[in-house]
Amino acid sequence: MDLAQLSIHDEQQLSAEMQTYLSDSPDKMRTTGTWLWQAPNKIKRLANEPGFLMACKYMGMGHYNYLIWNHSTNKWYTTTLGGANRPDAKSAYMDWTSSQQQQGTDSTIKEWMYKFNQD
């Protein structure tokens, strides 16, 4: 597994909205509702990961819901990662990274933030 981290800033196909989001307070995390958004300068992924983890919500027992932006399809989706123990967490991560086709929706950061504020 390649452990080199790839920055979202290096992506070639960033929308104008994404570019604005990444340039506004790039070292500052944000919260909307119970969701915590990663600071733009900290948004990275490993080469084997099918998207960037943009925001997360703690669900309890070591589980987190993540909002993921798939850089290849420009789609957004949520998935649950983590777990109460290492085998469960590793299994969830392996399922996520080995999935060949991630479902998702066309959306914007603004739409997700509005939705999360309703959480």
C-alpha angles and dihedrals in degrees: 000000000000108000095190110124118229117208122224087227089069094059114114100208104056117151120232089252091053092048090052092048092049093049097047110090092333095189096048127094118217135210129209115179107317093335124103117209120211117245106260094239090054097052105116139142138196118249091252094052116100096218150354120282100232103170139000141200123201111235099181134256091059094302123131131186110221131200107218130194111206105216093197097055101022087232128137127217142155128234136173118242134170127044145200092275138027098255092053092046092047092048092052091048093048091049090052097047095044096049107115098200121035115196117221148149136248105249145135134243089246091056092050092048091051091049093048091050086062090055 
